[in-house]
Amino acid sequence: MFPQGTELDPQDPRVAALFDFASVLLGLSYYKAAALPELTVEMPLTVLLQTSITALYTDGLGEFYVRNELPFPPKFTLVVPRKSHQKIKKGQTGPVRPLLAFGGGKDSHVSQSLLEDAGFETTFASVVLSETVAAK
């Protein structure tokens, strides 16, 4: 937990790594829609983050695999880029806007809040037809 009133500097590599890790974690619940054997991320990750993410998407979803009669342990590969991509500056998405898979749950709302706080205008996409999603 961060002390109250603490400002996070997005230029700090430790903070950037936290946000990278959080962005991959936010996709965890959406991953379960298809449980594909490969997950590609578009940002470089440290070996520690790669190991943590792989553990969360495999052992961390153990009950999900077993209850849905999927092979366990799953065949899962995390694909990360070899070269560092140029980071988009806060609020600088140009003609492209982030697309947020929005189901109306807590993950969707947290993702929306993080994108808004970062200054991004978001486009929402959903396969769930609910009043919460329709309001967005």
Sequence and secondary structure as in RCSB ss.txt:
>XXXX:A:sequence
MFPQGTELDPQDPRVAALFDFASVLLGLSYYKAAALPELTVEMPLTVLLQTSITALYTDGLGEFYVRNELPFPPK
FTLVVPRKSHQKIKKGQTGPVRPLLAFGGGKDSHVSQSLLEDAGFETTFASVVLSETVAAK
>XXXX:A:secstr
   TT    TTSHHHHHHHHHHHHHHTHHHHTTT  SEEE SS   HHHHHHHHHHHTGGGHHHHHHTT  SS  
 EEE  SS      TT  TT   EEE  SSHHHHHHHHHHHHTT   EEE S   HHHHT 
